């Protein structure tokens, strides 16, 4: 009974999403390459050596980069273990 109710709710939500997507597509005139024709404006930097400053910061505080990398590796390993673990009934 609950499984049939879940399927019905899922089907209803899917149909509603398709109707809303269709309405958005037909309401707004989206032309291809509309945003590519926009002129690109670059922000002028007040610091002439911004690249050197950023490089110096990254090399002086290398421990931040190492800690962030170690954290990401740990999180990726934990996620892999969580996906591969056996489910208990």
Gaussian input, Z-matrix of N, CA and C with variables (Angstrom, degrees):
# hf/3-21g

backbone

0 1
 N
 C     1     B1
 C     2     B2     1     A1
 N     3     B3     2     A2     1     D1
 C     4     B4     3     A3     2     D2
 C     5     B5     4     A4     3     D3
 N     6     B6     5     A5     4     D4
 C     7     B7     6     A6     5     D5
 C     8     B8     7     A7     6     D6
 N     9     B9     8     A8     7     D7
 C    10    B10     9     A9     8     D8
 C    11    B11    10    A10     9     D9
 N    12    B12    11    A11    10    D10
 C    13    B13    12    A12    11    D11
 C    14    B14    13    A13    12    D12
 N    15    B15    14    A14    13    D13
 C    16    B16    15    A15    14    D14
 C    17    B17    16    A16    15    D15
 N    18    B18    17    A17    16    D16
 C    19    B19    18    A18    17    D17
 C    20    B20    19    A19    18    D18
 N    21    B21    20    A20    19    D19
 C    22    B22    21    A21    20    D20
 C    23    B23    22    A22    21    D21
 N    24    B24    23    A23    22    D22
 C    25    B25    24    A24    23    D23
 C    26    B26    25    A25    24    D24
 N    27    B27    26    A26    25    D25
 C    28    B28    27    A27    26    D26
 C    29    B29    28    A28    27    D27
 N    30    B30    29    A29    28    D28
 C    31    B31    30    A30    29    D29
 C    32    B32    31    A31    30    D30
 N    33    B33    32    A32    31    D31
 C    34    B34    33    A33    32    D32
 C    35    B35    34    A34    33    D33
 N    36    B36    35    A35    34    D34
 C    37    B37    36    A36    35    D35
 C    38    B38    37    A37    36    D36
 N    39    B39    38    A38    37    D37
 C    40    B40    39    A39    38    D38
 C    41    B41    40    A40    39    D39
 N    42    B42    41    A41    40    D40
 C    43    B43    42    A42    41    D41
 C    44    B44    43    A43    42    D42
 N    45    B45    44    A44    43    D43
 C    46    B46    45    A45    44    D44
 C    47    B47    46    A46    45    D45
 N    48    B48    47    A47    46    D46
 C    49    B49    48    A48    47    D47
 C    50    B50    49    A49    48    D48
 N    51    B51    50    A50    49    D49
 C    52    B52    51    A51    50    D50
 C    53    B53    52    A52    51    D51
 N    54    B54    53    A53    52    D52
 C    55    B55    54    A54    53    D53
 C    56    B56    55    A55    54    D54
 N    57    B57    56    A56    55    D55
 C    58    B58    57    A57    56    D56
 C    59    B59    58    A58    57    D57
 N    60    B60    59    A59    58    D58
 C    61    B61    60    A60    59    D59
 C    62    B62    61    A61    60    D60
 N    63    B63    62    A62    61    D61
 C    64    B64    63    A63    62    D62
 C    65    B65    64    A64    63    D63
 N    66    B66    65    A65    64    D64
 C    67    B67    66    A66    65    D65
 C    68    B68    67    A67    66    D66
 N    69    B69    68    A68    67    D67
 C    70    B70    69    A69    68    D68
 C    71    B71    70    A70    69    D69
 N    72    B72    71    A71    70    D70
 C    73    B73    72    A72    71    D71
 C    74    B74    73    A73    72    D72
 N    75    B75    74    A74    73    D73
 C    76    B76    75    A75    74    D74
 C    77    B77    76    A76    75    D75
 N    78    B78    77    A77    76    D76
 C    79    B79    78    A78    77    D77
 C    80    B80    79    A79    78    D78
 N    81    B81    80    A80    79    D79
 C    82    B82    81    A81    80    D80
 C    83    B83    82    A82    81    D81
 N    84    B84    83    A83    82    D82
 C    85    B85    84    A84    83    D83
 C    86    B86    85    A85    84    D84
 N    87    B87    86    A86    85    D85
 C    88    B88    87    A87    86    D86
 C    89    B89    88    A88    87    D87
 N    90    B90    89    A89    88    D88
 C    91    B91    90    A90    89    D89
 C    92    B92    91    A91    90    D90
 N    93    B93    92    A92    91    D91
 C    94    B94    93    A93    92    D92
 C    95    B95    94    A94    93    D93
 N    96    B96    95    A95    94    D94
 C    97    B97    96    A96    95    D95
 C    98    B98    97    A97    96    D96
 N    99    B99    98    A98    97    D97
 C   100   B100    99    A99    98    D98
 C   101   B101   100   A100    99    D99
 N   102   B102   101   A101   100   D100
 C   103   B103   102   A102   101   D101
 C   104   B104   103   A103   102   D102
 N   105   B105   104   A104   103   D103
 C   106   B106   105   A105   104   D104
 C   107   B107   106   A106   105   D105
 N   108   B108   107   A107   106   D106
 C   109   B109   108   A108   107   D107
 C   110   B110   109   A109   108   D108
 N   111   B111   110   A110   109   D109
 C   112   B112   111   A111   110   D110
 C   113   B113   112   A112   111   D111
 N   114   B114   113   A113   112   D112
 C   115   B115   114   A114   113   D113
 C   116   B116   115   A115   114   D114
 N   117   B117   116   A116   115   D115
 C   118   B118   117   A117   116   D116
 C   119   B119   118   A118   117   D117
 N   120   B120   119   A119   118   D118
 C   121   B121   120   A120   119   D119
 C   122   B122   121   A121   120   D120
 N   123   B123   122   A122   121   D121
 C   124   B124   123   A123   122   D122
 C   125   B125   124   A124   123   D123
 N   126   B126   125   A125   124   D124
 C   127   B127   126   A126   125   D125
 C   128   B128   127   A127   126   D126
 N   129   B129   128   A128   127   D127
 C   130   B130   129   A129   128   D128
 C   131   B131   130   A130   129   D129
 N   132   B132   131   A131   130   D130
 C   133   B133   132   A132   131   D131
 C   134   B134   133   A133   132   D132
 N   135   B135   134   A134   133   D133
 C   136   B136   135   A135   134   D134
 C   137   B137   136   A136   135   D135
 N   138   B138   137   A137   136   D136
 C   139   B139   138   A138   137   D137
 C   140   B140   139   A139   138   D138
 N   141   B141   140   A140   139   D139
 C   142   B142   141   A141   140   D140
 C   143   B143   142   A142   141   D141
 N   144   B144   143   A143   142   D142
 C   145   B145   144   A144   143   D143
 C   146   B146   145   A145   144   D144
 N   147   B147   146   A146   145   D145
 C   148   B148   147   A147   146   D146
 C   149   B149   148   A148   147   D147
 N   150   B150   149   A149   148   D148
 C   151   B151   150   A150   149   D149
 C   152   B152   151   A151   150   D150
 N   153   B153   152   A152   151   D151
 C   154   B154   153   A153   152   D152
 C   155   B155   154   A154   153   D153
 N   156   B156   155   A155   154   D154
 C   157   B157   156   A156   155   D155
 C   158   B158   157   A157   156   D156
 N   159   B159   158   A158   157   D157
 C   160   B160   159   A159   158   D158
 C   161   B161   160   A160   159   D159
 N   162   B162   161   A161   160   D160
 C   163   B163   162   A162   161   D161
 C   164   B164   163   A163   162   D162
 N   165   B165   164   A164   163   D163
 C   166   B166   165   A165   164   D164
 C   167   B167   166   A166   165   D165
 N   168   B168   167   A167   166   D166
 C   169   B169   168   A168   167   D167
 C   170   B170   169   A169   168   D168
 N   171   B171   170   A170   169   D169
 C   172   B172   171   A171   170   D170
 C   173   B173   172   A172   171   D171
 N   174   B174   173   A173   172   D172
 C   175   B175   174   A174   173   D173
 C   176   B176   175   A175   174   D174
 N   177   B177   176   A176   175   D175
 C   178   B178   177   A177   176   D176
 C   179   B179   178   A178   177   D177
 N   180   B180   179   A179   178   D178
 C   181   B181   180   A180   179   D179
 C   182   B182   181   A181   180   D180
 N   183   B183   182   A182   181   D181
 C   184   B184   183   A183   182   D182
 C   185   B185   184   A184   183   D183
 N   186   B186   185   A185   184   D184
 C   187   B187   186   A186   185   D185
 C   188   B188   187   A187   186   D186
 N   189   B189   188   A188   187   D187
 C   190   B190   189   A189   188   D188
 C   191   B191   190   A190   189   D189
 N   192   B192   191   A191   190   D190
 C   193   B193   192   A192   191   D191
 C   194   B194   193   A193   192   D192
 N   195   B195   194   A194   193   D193
 C   196   B196   195   A195   194   D194
 C   197   B197   196   A196   195   D195
 N   198   B198   197   A197   196   D196
 C   199   B199   198   A198   197   D197
 C   200   B200   199   A199   198   D198
 N   201   B201   200   A200   199   D199
 C   202   B202   201   A201   200   D200
 C   203   B203   202   A202   201   D201
 N   204   B204   203   A203   202   D202
 C   205   B205   204   A204   203   D203
 C   206   B206   205   A205   204   D204
 N   207   B207   206   A206   205   D205
 C   208   B208   207   A207   206   D206
 C   209   B209   208   A208   207   D207
 N   210   B210   209   A209   208   D208
 C   211   B211   210   A210   209   D209
 C   212   B212   211   A211   210   D210
 N   213   B213   212   A212   211   D211
 C   214   B214   213   A213   212   D212
 C   215   B215   214   A214   213   D213
 N   216   B216   215   A215   214   D214
 C   217   B217   216   A216   215   D215
 C   218   B218   217   A217   216   D216
 N   219   B219   218   A218   217   D217
 C   220   B220   219   A219   218   D218
 C   221   B221   220   A220   219   D219
 N   222   B222   221   A221   220   D220
 C   223   B223   222   A222   221   D221
 C   224   B224   223   A223   222   D222
 N   225   B225   224   A224   223   D223
 C   226   B226   225   A225   224   D224
 C   227   B227   226   A226   225   D225
 N   228   B228   227   A227   226   D226
 C   229   B229   228   A228   227   D227
 C   230   B230   229   A229   228   D228
 N   231   B231   230   A230   229   D229
 C   232   B232   231   A231   230   D230
 C   233   B233   232   A232   231   D231
 N   234   B234   233   A233   232   D232
 C   235   B235   234   A234   233   D233
 C   236   B236   235   A235   234   D234
 N   237   B237   236   A236   235   D235
 C   238   B238   237   A237   236   D236
 C   239   B239   238   A238   237   D237
 N   240   B240   239   A239   238   D238
 C   241   B241   240   A240   239   D239
 C   242   B242   241   A241   240   D240
 N   243   B243   242   A242   241   D241
 C   244   B244   243   A243   242   D242
 C   245   B245   244   A244   243   D243
 N   246   B246   245   A245   244   D244
 C   247   B247   246   A246   245   D245
 C   248   B248   247   A247   246   D246
 N   249   B249   248   A248   247   D247
 C   250   B250   249   A249   248   D248
 C   251   B251   250   A250   249   D249
 N   252   B252   251   A251   250   D250
 C   253   B253   252   A252   251   D251
 C   254   B254   253   A253   252   D252
 N   255   B255   254   A254   253   D253
 C   256   B256   255   A255   254   D254
 C   257   B257   256   A256   255   D255
 N   258   B258   257   A257   256   D256
 C   259   B259   258   A258   257   D257
 C   260   B260   259   A259   258   D258
 N   261   B261   260   A260   259   D259
 C   262   B262   261   A261   260   D260
 C   263   B263   262   A262   261   D261
 N   264   B264   263   A263   262   D262
 C   265   B265   264   A264   263   D263
 C   266   B266   265   A265   264   D264

   B1=1.4495
   B2=1.5310
   B3=1.3478
   B4=1.4646
   B5=1.5124
   B6=1.3284
   B7=1.4598
   B8=1.5275
   B9=1.3348
   B10=1.4667
   B11=1.5223
   B12=1.3346
   B13=1.4624
   B14=1.5240
   B15=1.3502
   B16=1.4591
   B17=1.5168
   B18=1.3300
   B19=1.4716
   B20=1.5239
   B21=1.3290
   B22=1.4693
   B23=1.5173
   B24=1.3261
   B25=1.4674
   B26=1.5225
   B27=1.3251
   B28=1.4597
   B29=1.5172
   B30=1.3260
   B31=1.4603
   B32=1.5286
   B33=1.3315
   B34=1.4645
   B35=1.5268
   B36=1.3161
   B37=1.4656
   B38=1.5247
   B39=1.3287
   B40=1.4637
   B41=1.5203
   B42=1.3139
   B43=1.4759
   B44=1.5182
   B45=1.3196
   B46=1.4632
   B47=1.5243
   B48=1.3282
   B49=1.4668
   B50=1.5238
   B51=1.3423
   B52=1.4657
   B53=1.5221
   B54=1.3276
   B55=1.4644
   B56=1.5198
   B57=1.3357
   B58=1.4662
   B59=1.5207
   B60=1.3241
   B61=1.4646
   B62=1.5293
   B63=1.3147
   B64=1.4653
   B65=1.5108
   B66=1.3242
   B67=1.4657
   B68=1.5265
   B69=1.3342
   B70=1.4626
   B71=1.5187
   B72=1.3270
   B73=1.4610
   B74=1.5205
   B75=1.3260
   B76=1.4641
   B77=1.5179
   B78=1.3241
   B79=1.4587
   B80=1.5249
   B81=1.3377
   B82=1.4559
   B83=1.5241
   B84=1.3268
   B85=1.4543
   B86=1.5255
   B87=1.3142
   B88=1.4571
   B89=1.5198
   B90=1.3031
   B91=1.4532
   B92=1.5302
   B93=1.3054
   B94=1.4523
   B95=1.5267
   B96=1.3110
   B97=1.4664
   B98=1.5278
   B99=1.3171
   B100=1.4619
   B101=1.5286
   B102=1.3105
   B103=1.4566
   B104=1.5217
   B105=1.3055
   B106=1.4582
   B107=1.5237
   B108=1.3108
   B109=1.4546
   B110=1.5263
   B111=1.3318
   B112=1.4650
   B113=1.5233
   B114=1.3093
   B115=1.4498
   B116=1.5186
   B117=1.2983
   B118=1.4546
   B119=1.5206
   B120=1.3176
   B121=1.4584
   B122=1.5230
   B123=1.3056
   B124=1.4488
   B125=1.5164
   B126=1.3087
   B127=1.4558
   B128=1.5202
   B129=1.3019
   B130=1.4565
   B131=1.5237
   B132=1.3224
   B133=1.4517
   B134=1.5159
   B135=1.3239
   B136=1.4622
   B137=1.5305
   B138=1.3259
   B139=1.4618
   B140=1.5246
   B141=1.3233
   B142=1.4621
   B143=1.5228
   B144=1.3430
   B145=1.4596
   B146=1.5379
   B147=1.3187
   B148=1.4669
   B149=1.5271
   B150=1.3212
   B151=1.4574
   B152=1.5142
   B153=1.3189
   B154=1.4613
   B155=1.5245
   B156=1.3357
   B157=1.4567
   B158=1.5235
   B159=1.3048
   B160=1.4633
   B161=1.5219
   B162=1.3126
   B163=1.4609
   B164=1.5218
   B165=1.3071
   B166=1.4550
   B167=1.5245
   B168=1.3363
   B169=1.4681
   B170=1.5202
   B171=1.3396
   B172=1.4620
   B173=1.5230
   B174=1.3265
   B175=1.4544
   B176=1.5214
   B177=1.3283
   B178=1.4624
   B179=1.5289
   B180=1.3145
   B181=1.4565
   B182=1.5282
   B183=1.3005
   B184=1.4710
   B185=1.5179
   B186=1.3358
   B187=1.4514
   B188=1.5336
   B189=1.3232
   B190=1.4682
   B191=1.5274
   B192=1.3074
   B193=1.4604
   B194=1.5290
   B195=1.3292
   B196=1.4718
   B197=1.5239
   B198=1.3308
   B199=1.4644
   B200=1.5247
   B201=1.3114
   B202=1.4670
   B203=1.5279
   B204=1.3193
   B205=1.4636
   B206=1.5208
   B207=1.3322
   B208=1.4616
   B209=1.5325
   B210=1.3203
   B211=1.4669
   B212=1.5240
   B213=1.3316
   B214=1.4571
   B215=1.5242
   B216=1.3265
   B217=1.4702
   B218=1.5219
   B219=1.3459
   B220=1.4534
   B221=1.5228
   B222=1.3183
   B223=1.4728
   B224=1.5243
   B225=1.3222
   B226=1.4657
   B227=1.5243
   B228=1.3383
   B229=1.4689
   B230=1.5199
   B231=1.3195
   B232=1.4635
   B233=1.5345
   B234=1.3097
   B235=1.4715
   B236=1.5245
   B237=1.3137
   B238=1.4713
   B239=1.5206
   B240=1.3158
   B241=1.4580
   B242=1.5288
   B243=1.3289
   B244=1.4581
   B245=1.5263
   B246=1.3368
   B247=1.4706
   B248=1.5241
   B249=1.3167
   B250=1.4510
   B251=1.5268
   B252=1.3114
   B253=1.4527
   B254=1.5203
   B255=1.3234
   B256=1.4522
   B257=1.5330
   B258=1.3224
   B259=1.4597
   B260=1.5052
   B261=1.3098
   B262=1.4598
   B263=1.5184
   B264=1.3153
   B265=1.4611
   B266=1.5014
   A1=110.75
   A2=115.88
   A3=119.26
   A4=111.09
   A5=116.57
   A6=120.33
   A7=110.44
   A8=117.00
   A9=120.54
   A10=110.68
   A11=116.71
   A12=120.85
   A13=110.19
   A14=116.67
   A15=120.81
   A16=111.97
   A17=116.61
   A18=120.12
   A19=110.72
   A20=116.18
   A21=119.89
   A22=110.93
   A23=116.57
   A24=119.78
   A25=110.33
   A26=117.03
   A27=120.51
   A28=112.68
   A29=116.47
   A30=120.52
   A31=110.71
   A32=116.48
   A33=120.10
   A34=111.03
   A35=116.85
   A36=120.64
   A37=110.31
   A38=117.80
   A39=121.24
   A40=111.14
   A41=116.84
   A42=120.37
   A43=110.22
   A44=117.42
   A45=120.73
   A46=111.18
   A47=117.46
   A48=121.14
   A49=111.15
   A50=117.19
   A51=120.07
   A52=111.96
   A53=117.13
   A54=120.38
   A55=110.33
   A56=117.29
   A57=120.20
   A58=111.75
   A59=117.23
   A60=120.71
   A61=110.76
   A62=116.48
   A63=120.09
   A64=112.19
   A65=116.48
   A66=119.47
   A67=110.96
   A68=116.67
   A69=119.53
   A70=111.89
   A71=116.63
   A72=120.57
   A73=111.04
   A74=116.82
   A75=119.39
   A76=113.18
   A77=118.50
   A78=121.08
   A79=111.68
   A80=116.27
   A81=120.35
   A82=110.38
   A83=115.19
   A84=120.94
   A85=108.37
   A86=115.65
   A87=121.28
   A88=109.02
   A89=116.38
   A90=119.85
   A91=109.30
   A92=114.96
   A93=120.09
   A94=109.01
   A95=116.68
   A96=124.71
   A97=112.91
   A98=116.90
   A99=119.91
   A100=111.13
   A101=116.92
   A102=119.82
   A103=112.80
   A104=117.92
   A105=120.25
   A106=110.44
   A107=117.20
   A108=120.88
   A109=113.22
   A110=116.14
   A111=119.35
   A112=109.34
   A113=115.93
   A114=120.90
   A115=110.36
   A116=117.30
   A117=122.47
   A118=108.83
   A119=115.57
   A120=120.59
   A121=108.34
   A122=116.46
   A123=121.39
   A124=109.82
   A125=116.45
   A126=121.79
   A127=108.67
   A128=116.13
   A129=120.72
   A130=109.53
   A131=116.92
   A132=122.00
   A133=109.88
   A134=115.04
   A135=119.72
   A136=111.58
   A137=116.82
   A138=120.46
   A139=108.99
   A140=118.52
   A141=119.91
   A142=113.58
   A143=117.18
   A144=119.92
   A145=111.03
   A146=117.18
   A147=121.10
   A148=111.54
   A149=117.72
   A150=120.75
   A151=111.86
   A152=116.33
   A153=120.40
   A154=110.95
   A155=116.99
   A156=119.93
   A157=110.92
   A158=117.02
   A159=120.43
   A160=110.55
   A161=117.16
   A162=121.05
   A163=111.36
   A164=117.07
   A165=120.95
   A166=110.82
   A167=117.36
   A168=120.76
   A169=110.76
   A170=117.04
   A171=120.05
   A172=112.18
   A173=117.81
   A174=119.52
   A175=111.85
   A176=118.67
   A177=120.83
   A178=111.92
   A179=117.22
   A180=121.79
   A181=109.93
   A182=115.25
   A183=122.09
   A184=111.53
   A185=117.51
   A186=120.80
   A187=110.80
   A188=118.26
   A189=120.79
   A190=110.62
   A191=116.15
   A192=120.90
   A193=110.63
   A194=116.60
   A195=121.25
   A196=110.42
   A197=117.69
   A198=120.77
   A199=111.59
   A200=117.23
   A201=120.35
   A202=110.79
   A203=117.15
   A204=120.42
   A205=112.04
   A206=116.86
   A207=120.66
   A208=110.48
   A209=116.63
   A210=120.30
   A211=111.10
   A212=117.39
   A213=120.28
   A214=112.36
   A215=117.21
   A216=120.12
   A217=110.07
   A218=117.77
   A219=121.41
   A220=111.68
   A221=116.94
   A222=120.72
   A223=110.39
   A224=117.96
   A225=120.82
   A226=110.77
   A227=117.23
   A228=120.44
   A229=110.85
   A230=117.64
   A231=120.84
   A232=110.97
   A233=116.75
   A234=120.19
   A235=110.75
   A236=117.44
   A237=120.27
   A238=110.94
   A239=117.23
   A240=120.55
   A241=110.40
   A242=116.99
   A243=120.30
   A244=111.47
   A245=116.98
   A246=119.52
   A247=111.68
   A248=118.39
   A249=121.39
   A250=114.39
   A251=118.28
   A252=119.29
   A253=111.17
   A254=114.80
   A255=120.84
   A256=109.29
   A257=114.84
   A258=118.90
   A259=109.79
   A260=115.47
   A261=120.26
   A262=108.90
   A263=114.93
   A264=119.54
   A265=112.81
   D1=-46.86
   D2=179.71
   D3=-66.61
   D4=-34.16
   D5=-179.31
   D6=-66.26
   D7=-41.91
   D8=178.11
   D9=-65.55
   D10=-37.22
   D11=178.75
   D12=-65.62
   D13=-40.19
   D14=178.19
   D15=-64.82
   D16=-39.50
   D17=177.62
   D18=-64.93
   D19=-40.91
   D20=-179.87
   D21=-65.03
   D22=-42.62
   D23=178.71
   D24=-65.54
   D25=-42.51
   D26=178.10
   D27=-61.88
   D28=-41.80
   D29=178.49
   D30=-65.60
   D31=-40.39
   D32=179.39
   D33=-64.33
   D34=-44.07
   D35=179.76
   D36=-65.31
   D37=-39.04
   D38=179.12
   D39=-64.43
   D40=-44.28
   D41=179.34
   D42=-65.35
   D43=-41.44
   D44=177.85
   D45=-61.92
   D46=-41.46
   D47=178.43
   D48=-63.99
   D49=-41.20
   D50=178.04
   D51=-65.61
   D52=-38.94
   D53=178.21
   D54=-64.76
   D55=-44.32
   D56=178.89
   D57=-64.68
   D58=-40.20
   D59=177.36
   D60=-63.76
   D61=-43.13
   D62=177.43
   D63=-61.85
   D64=-40.92
   D65=179.03
   D66=-64.37
   D67=-41.43
   D68=177.66
   D69=-62.92
   D70=-41.31
   D71=-178.44
   D72=-65.53
   D73=-41.78
   D74=-176.82
   D75=-83.83
   D76=-18.55
   D77=-179.65
   D78=-79.34
   D79=-45.44
   D80=-175.44
   D81=-98.99
   D82=137.50
   D83=178.95
   D84=-86.81
   D85=99.22
   D86=-179.49
   D87=-100.68
   D88=105.31
   D89=179.79
   D90=-90.41
   D91=150.11
   D92=-179.57
   D93=-70.44
   D94=139.47
   D95=178.33
   D96=61.76
   D97=27.14
   D98=-179.57
   D99=-65.30
   D100=-39.91
   D101=-174.88
   D102=-88.01
   D103=-13.08
   D104=178.74
   D105=-72.22
   D106=-30.64
   D107=-178.32
   D108=-73.41
   D109=-11.92
   D110=179.78
   D111=-65.19
   D112=143.11
   D113=-179.14
   D114=-77.10
   D115=132.68
   D116=-179.50
   D117=-85.44
   D118=128.68
   D119=177.64
   D120=-119.40
   D121=125.43
   D122=-179.86
   D123=-92.73
   D124=145.43
   D125=178.09
   D126=-83.45
   D127=130.55
   D128=179.22
   D129=-76.75
   D130=131.93
   D131=179.39
   D132=-91.36
   D133=140.03
   D134=177.70
   D135=-81.75
   D136=-22.14
   D137=-179.77
   D138=-96.38
   D139=118.74
   D140=-178.11
   D141=-71.81
   D142=-21.42
   D143=-177.56
   D144=-114.92
   D145=44.73
   D146=-175.94
   D147=-64.17
   D148=-34.51
   D149=178.12
   D150=-65.09
   D151=-41.55
   D152=179.32
   D153=-68.11
   D154=-36.44
   D155=178.99
   D156=-67.30
   D157=-42.43
   D158=179.03
   D159=-65.19
   D160=-42.03
   D161=177.98
   D162=-63.49
   D163=-42.44
   D164=179.41
   D165=-63.34
   D166=-41.18
   D167=178.59
   D168=-61.93
   D169=-46.02
   D170=-178.61
   D171=-64.25
   D172=-36.94
   D173=-179.81
   D174=-77.91
   D175=-32.22
   D176=179.08
   D177=-73.04
   D178=-33.70
   D179=-179.12
   D180=-112.36
   D181=53.16
   D182=-177.89
   D183=-64.49
   D184=-28.06
   D185=-178.21
   D186=-62.42
   D187=-31.32
   D188=177.39
   D189=-63.53
   D190=-41.94
   D191=178.82
   D192=-64.80
   D193=-42.99
   D194=-179.75
   D195=-64.76
   D196=-43.93
   D197=179.41
   D198=-64.86
   D199=-41.30
   D200=178.61
   D201=-64.27
   D202=-41.86
   D203=178.01
   D204=-64.58
   D205=-42.26
   D206=178.89
   D207=-64.55
   D208=-40.72
   D209=177.92
   D210=-62.00
   D211=-43.74
   D212=179.75
   D213=-65.04
   D214=-38.77
   D215=177.08
   D216=-65.17
   D217=-42.25
   D218=178.19
   D219=-62.01
   D220=-44.93
   D221=179.86
   D222=-64.45
   D223=-41.58
   D224=178.89
   D225=-63.04
   D226=-41.67
   D227=178.28
   D228=-65.70
   D229=-41.55
   D230=179.31
   D231=-63.98
   D232=-38.87
   D233=178.12
   D234=-66.61
   D235=-41.33
   D236=178.11
   D237=-63.23
   D238=-42.78
   D239=178.72
   D240=-64.55
   D241=-40.27
   D242=179.69
   D243=-64.63
   D244=-36.39
   D245=179.34
   D246=-71.93
   D247=-31.14
   D248=-173.62
   D249=-96.01
   D250=-2.29
   D251=-178.34
   D252=-73.03
   D253=156.68
   D254=179.79
   D255=-81.21
   D256=138.92
   D257=177.78
   D258=-85.37
   D259=138.99
   D260=177.63
   D261=-94.45
   D262=138.85
   D263=-178.83
   D264=-85.19

